[in-house]
Amino acid sequence: MIKFTHKYQDIISLDNLLVAWKEFRNGKRSRKDVQVFERNLMGNILQLHEDLETKSYKHSKYTVFKISDPKPRVIHKATVRDRLFHHALYRTLYLFFDRKFIADSYSCRIDKGLHAALNRFCKFSFKVSKNNTKTVWVLKCDIKKFFASIDHDILIGMLRESILDDNLIWVLSEVINSFDPGGNKGIPLGNLTSQLFANIYMNKFDIFVKHVLKVKFYLRYADDFVFMSHDKNELAGLLPMIKEFLWEILRLELHEDKTLLRTVASGIDFLGWVHFPDRRILRTSTKRRMFRNIVYKGGDKETTQSYLGLISHGNTYRLRQEVARLVSHL
């Protein structure tokens, strides 16, 4: 197994913290908390470096707020000082761990992302259907309360498999354990590091799927994942093994209401779109939210163009016409 060769001192170095700051502040310079931190930038970075070097660093408490994204979510926002350090960790750890991930993991990865996952779904569907000559069955799964269920000890154990530096494990544990709503579980949605930790955690499952279950047509985006086959019974037979691995190894459970086994011809709701053999259309709830927000913004050009960009990734000619008509009447 390849080991992470960077040392704790590399990550907490002034050079790395300064580069991390330049990357972190992009698009945030107008925010009050960022401006306050920047007024005494070198003093703040020197103090952070000293706290890390002497291992007296303590992660601060989070600010909690709610968003609709589109469903209600609770976001925990760290201080600028802690978010800067998250960035310093992330920029050093990401490239190492990203090489260990399977090709068909798409969330929060460079050159991957939502649209790549959608296109891969279509490509898989076409291959399994043998050019639309066979029925395509899809087993779609969703983890119940994924971020809230990630076990700290299991996650830290995974990091230890690749990282030999005890000081680095100490500070990663400090970040992970800074958020504990109860039961030594959960990582906050607001942390940059949480995106990486989630992929590291689920990579164990990805490897199990590819190398033990030997599923060819599998892709995952965060805690949403699908399996495809022309054999319904094959997919149904996977489900008990999937549930057992998730619980026994990762202490995760499937969301029963969102675990579905059906054909692509009947429509598969995945990542905000409903997929059919020859097209994909926007989910009805997303469409309604789009119209509601455009009306709320009074046909604002930036909002409208943003939504037109979103719906351009599907078969939405008529929907774009509807948007144009709506905006013309506002």
PLY file of the C-alpha trace (Angstrom):
ply
format ascii 1.0
element vertex 330
property float x
property float y
property float z
element edge 329
property int vertex1
property int vertex2
end_header
0.00 0.00 0.00
1.36 3.42 -1.01
1.95 5.69 1.99
1.53 9.44 2.33
5.07 10.84 2.35
4.45 14.46 3.35
5.28 15.22 6.97
3.33 17.22 9.52
5.94 19.98 9.23
5.30 20.27 5.49
1.61 20.93 6.07
1.97 23.43 8.92
4.86 25.31 7.26
4.44 29.05 6.76
4.84 28.55 3.01
1.94 26.09 2.86
-0.26 28.24 5.11
0.39 31.33 2.96
-0.38 29.51 -0.30
-3.48 28.03 1.34
-4.57 31.56 2.32
-4.24 32.84 -1.26
-6.38 29.96 -2.49
-8.88 30.21 0.35
-9.58 33.95 -0.01
-10.54 33.73 -3.71
-14.13 34.93 -4.00
-14.33 35.66 -0.26
-12.50 39.00 0.15
-15.75 40.95 0.57
-16.83 38.85 3.56
-16.51 40.56 6.91
-14.88 37.65 8.81
-12.27 37.26 6.05
-11.54 41.00 6.09
-11.09 40.98 9.86
-8.64 38.06 9.66
-6.72 39.75 6.84
-6.18 42.99 8.80
-3.59 41.15 10.87
-2.81 38.44 8.33
0.82 37.68 9.19
0.15 37.84 12.91
-2.76 35.43 12.58
-0.84 33.00 10.36
2.24 33.11 12.61
0.05 32.36 15.64
-1.67 29.48 13.83
1.73 28.09 12.81
3.03 28.35 16.38
-0.08 26.65 17.82
0.31 23.82 15.34
4.05 23.49 15.90
3.65 23.28 19.69
0.55 21.07 19.30
-1.52 23.52 21.31
-3.91 24.02 18.38
-7.58 23.64 19.31
-10.34 23.77 16.74
-12.88 26.50 17.51
-16.64 26.01 17.81
-18.88 26.16 14.76
-21.49 28.71 13.73
-24.73 26.90 12.87
-27.24 27.99 10.24
-29.84 26.39 7.98
-30.19 26.41 4.21
-32.58 24.89 1.64
-30.43 23.06 -0.90
-33.16 22.21 -2.04
-34.04 20.20 1.05
-33.39 21.75 4.48
-29.80 21.25 5.66
-27.93 22.30 8.78
-24.54 23.86 7.97
-21.75 24.16 10.53
-19.35 26.96 9.63
-15.86 27.04 11.14
-13.91 30.23 11.89
-11.67 31.72 9.18
-8.58 30.52 11.07
-9.85 26.92 11.08
-11.08 27.06 7.49
-7.64 28.30 6.43
-6.08 25.28 8.13
-8.66 22.96 6.53
-7.53 24.35 3.18
-3.86 23.76 4.05
-4.69 20.15 4.91
-6.90 19.61 1.88
-4.47 20.96 -0.72
-1.78 18.58 0.55
-3.91 15.48 1.15
-6.25 15.63 -1.84
-3.88 14.63 -4.63
-2.55 11.66 -2.66
-5.95 10.22 -1.75
-7.57 11.04 -5.09
-5.19 8.59 -6.79
-6.57 5.82 -4.57
-10.20 6.40 -5.56
-11.95 4.41 -8.28
-12.63 6.09 -11.63
-16.41 6.04 -11.13
-16.52 8.08 -7.91
-17.60 11.57 -9.00
-18.33 13.84 -6.03
-15.93 16.72 -5.19
-13.13 15.56 -7.48
-11.12 17.45 -10.09
-12.29 16.65 -13.66
-15.27 14.71 -12.28
-18.42 16.26 -10.78
-22.16 16.12 -11.35
-22.31 16.43 -15.13
-19.61 13.80 -15.63
-21.61 11.45 -13.39
-24.79 12.09 -15.40
-22.99 11.39 -18.67
-21.45 8.22 -17.24
-24.92 7.01 -16.22
-26.10 7.42 -19.82
-23.01 5.65 -21.18
-23.49 2.73 -18.79
-27.18 2.48 -19.71
-26.34 2.36 -23.42
-23.69 -0.34 -22.90
-25.86 -2.56 -20.70
-28.77 -2.24 -23.15
-26.56 -3.50 -26.01
-27.58 -0.54 -28.18
-31.12 -0.49 -26.78
-31.80 -4.18 -27.47
-31.97 -5.33 -23.83
-33.81 -4.16 -20.73
-31.60 -2.21 -18.32
-32.24 -2.76 -14.60
-30.91 -0.26 -12.07
-30.39 -0.74 -8.34
-30.32 2.77 -6.89
-29.21 3.28 -3.28
-28.88 6.16 -0.85
-27.16 6.22 2.56
-29.37 7.20 5.47
-28.07 10.41 7.14
-24.67 9.89 5.54
-22.59 12.79 6.89
-24.16 12.48 10.34
-23.36 8.73 10.46
-19.64 8.73 9.63
-17.87 7.07 12.56
-14.85 9.05 13.80
-12.84 6.05 14.95
-13.39 4.19 11.66
-12.42 7.28 9.64
-9.26 7.90 11.70
-8.40 4.21 11.33
-8.63 4.57 7.55
-6.32 7.59 7.65
-3.81 5.61 9.72
-3.65 2.99 6.96
-2.01 5.57 4.68
-0.44 8.15 7.01
2.54 7.19 9.17
3.19 10.59 10.80
1.61 10.51 14.29
1.55 14.32 14.50
-0.49 14.51 11.31
-2.89 11.87 12.63
-3.18 13.92 15.83
-4.20 17.11 14.02
-6.55 15.29 11.64
-8.20 13.74 14.70
-8.52 17.22 16.21
-10.37 18.41 13.09
-12.59 15.29 12.90
-13.43 15.29 16.63
-14.13 19.05 16.62
-17.61 18.10 15.44
-19.44 15.62 17.64
-23.22 15.98 17.88
-23.24 12.69 19.79
-21.94 9.15 19.67
-18.53 10.05 18.24
-20.13 10.31 14.82
-20.66 12.88 12.11
-18.68 15.33 9.99
-19.97 18.85 9.24
-21.34 19.73 5.81
-19.57 23.11 5.91
-15.94 21.89 6.08
-13.81 21.56 2.95
-12.09 18.58 4.58
-15.46 16.84 4.98
-15.68 16.37 1.20
-12.37 14.51 1.20
-13.14 12.55 4.38
-16.46 11.39 2.86
-14.72 10.06 -0.24
-12.03 8.34 1.83
-14.75 6.72 3.94
-16.81 5.51 0.98
-13.77 4.40 -1.00
-13.71 1.31 1.23
-17.16 0.46 -0.12
-16.16 1.29 -3.72
-13.24 -1.15 -3.51
-15.55 -3.83 -2.09
-17.99 -3.33 -4.97
-15.32 -3.46 -7.68
-12.99 -6.15 -6.31
-15.20 -8.41 -4.18
-18.65 -8.09 -5.76
-16.93 -7.45 -9.12
-19.68 -5.14 -10.38
-18.71 -3.59 -13.71
-21.45 -0.99 -14.06
-21.35 0.95 -10.79
-21.00 4.67 -10.11
-21.22 6.80 -6.99
-21.76 10.49 -6.31
-21.33 11.18 -2.56
-23.88 8.89 -0.86
-25.96 8.24 -4.00
-24.91 5.23 -6.04
-26.26 2.95 -8.74
-25.61 -0.53 -10.12
-26.73 -1.57 -13.61
-27.36 -4.92 -15.24
-29.72 -6.59 -17.73
-30.31 -9.20 -15.00
-32.77 -8.11 -12.30
-32.00 -11.11 -10.07
-28.28 -10.34 -10.13
-28.91 -6.88 -8.72
-31.43 -8.12 -6.17
-28.81 -10.63 -5.00
-26.31 -7.83 -4.36
-28.54 -5.98 -1.90
-28.01 -8.19 1.20
-24.23 -8.09 0.70
-24.28 -4.32 0.25
-26.29 -3.83 3.44
-24.04 -6.17 5.41
-20.81 -4.49 4.31
-22.10 -0.97 4.93
-23.19 -1.82 8.46
-20.44 -4.22 9.56
-17.50 -2.23 8.15
-18.72 1.39 7.97
-21.67 1.51 10.40
-23.87 2.95 7.66
-27.44 2.05 6.70
-29.31 2.30 3.42
-32.27 4.65 3.24
-35.01 2.06 2.66
-37.42 4.53 1.02
-34.75 5.56 -1.50
-33.48 2.08 -2.37
-35.12 1.14 -5.67
-34.82 -1.64 -8.26
-36.45 -0.73 -11.56
-35.84 -0.37 -15.29
-34.41 2.67 -17.03
-37.48 2.56 -19.30
-39.66 3.37 -16.25
-37.48 6.39 -15.39
-34.62 6.53 -12.88
-34.46 9.59 -10.65
-30.73 10.12 -10.10
-28.83 13.32 -9.21
-31.71 15.67 -9.92
-32.65 14.24 -13.33
-35.03 11.49 -14.43
-33.21 9.18 -16.84
-34.85 7.25 -19.69
-33.19 5.14 -22.43
-33.17 8.00 -24.96
-33.29 11.15 -22.86
-33.11 12.71 -19.42
-35.53 15.30 -18.09
-35.40 17.62 -15.10
-36.98 16.36 -11.89
-40.43 17.95 -11.40
-39.57 19.40 -7.99
-36.40 21.01 -9.42
-38.42 22.47 -12.29
-40.95 24.00 -9.90
-38.19 25.46 -7.74
-36.53 26.95 -10.81
-39.72 28.71 -11.93
-40.40 29.90 -8.39
-36.91 31.39 -8.02
-37.00 33.08 -11.43
-40.31 34.74 -10.51
-38.98 35.69 -7.07
-35.94 37.35 -8.69
-38.15 39.16 -11.21
-36.55 37.49 -14.21
-33.08 38.57 -13.12
-30.63 37.85 -15.99
-27.96 36.21 -13.82
-30.46 33.86 -12.15
-32.12 32.98 -15.46
-28.80 32.28 -17.21
-27.71 30.12 -14.30
-30.81 27.94 -14.64
-30.52 27.83 -18.43
-26.98 26.54 -17.92
-28.27 23.87 -15.55
-31.03 22.60 -17.85
-28.76 22.60 -20.92
-27.41 19.25 -19.69
-30.65 17.44 -20.52
-33.40 17.17 -23.13
-35.02 20.47 -22.26
-35.91 22.33 -25.49
-39.53 22.87 -24.43
-38.50 23.76 -20.91
-36.14 26.46 -22.20
-39.02 27.87 -24.22
-41.16 27.94 -21.06
-38.40 29.84 -19.23
-38.17 32.37 -22.09
-41.94 32.93 -22.06
-41.98 33.33 -18.26
-39.15 35.89 -18.28
-40.78 37.89 -21.09
-43.88 38.37 -18.92
-42.06 39.50 -15.78
0 1
1 2
2 3
3 4
4 5
5 6
6 7
7 8
8 9
9 10
10 11
11 12
12 13
13 14
14 15
15 16
16 17
17 18
18 19
19 20
20 21
21 22
22 23
23 24
24 25
25 26
26 27
27 28
28 29
29 30
30 31
31 32
32 33
33 34
34 35
35 36
36 37
37 38
38 39
39 40
40 41
41 42
42 43
43 44
44 45
45 46
46 47
47 48
48 49
49 50
50 51
51 52
52 53
53 54
54 55
55 56
56 57
57 58
58 59
59 60
60 61
61 62
62 63
63 64
64 65
65 66
66 67
67 68
68 69
69 70
70 71
71 72
72 73
73 74
74 75
75 76
76 77
77 78
78 79
79 80
80 81
81 82
82 83
83 84
84 85
85 86
86 87
87 88
88 89
89 90
90 91
91 92
92 93
93 94
94 95
95 96
96 97
97 98
98 99
99 100
100 101
101 102
102 103
103 104
104 105
105 106
106 107
107 108
108 109
109 110
110 111
111 112
112 113
113 114
114 115
115 116
116 117
117 118
118 119
119 120
120 121
121 122
122 123
123 124
124 125
125 126
126 127
127 128
128 129
129 130
130 131
131 132
132 133
133 134
134 135
135 136
136 137
137 138
138 139
139 140
140 141
141 142
142 143
143 144
144 145
145 146
146 147
147 148
148 149
149 150
150 151
151 152
152 153
153 154
154 155
155 156
156 157
157 158
158 159
159 160
160 161
161 162
162 163
163 164
164 165
165 166
166 167
167 168
168 169
169 170
170 171
171 172
172 173
173 174
174 175
175 176
176 177
177 178
178 179
179 180
180 181
181 182
182 183
183 184
184 185
185 186
186 187
187 188
188 189
189 190
190 191
191 192
192 193
193 194
194 195
195 196
196 197
197 198
198 199
199 200
200 201
201 202
202 203
203 204
204 205
205 206
206 207
207 208
208 209
209 210
210 211
211 212
212 213
213 214
214 215
215 216
216 217
217 218
218 219
219 220
220 221
221 222
222 223
223 224
224 225
225 226
226 227
227 228
228 229
229 230
230 231
231 232
232 233
233 234
234 235
235 236
236 237
237 238
238 239
239 240
240 241
241 242
242 243
243 244
244 245
245 246
246 247
247 248
248 249
249 250
250 251
251 252
252 253
253 254
254 255
255 256
256 257
257 258
258 259
259 260
260 261
261 262
262 263
263 264
264 265
265 266
266 267
267 268
268 269
269 270
270 271
271 272
272 273
273 274
274 275
275 276
276 277
277 278
278 279
279 280
280 281
281 282
282 283
283 284
284 285
285 286
286 287
287 288
288 289
289 290
290 291
291 292
292 293
293 294
294 295
295 296
296 297
297 298
298 299
299 300
300 301
301 302
302 303
303 304
304 305
305 306
306 307
307 308
308 309
309 310
310 311
311 312
312 313
313 314
314 315
315 316
316 317
317 318
318 319
319 320
320 321
321 322
322 323
323 324
324 325
325 326
326 327
327 328
328 329
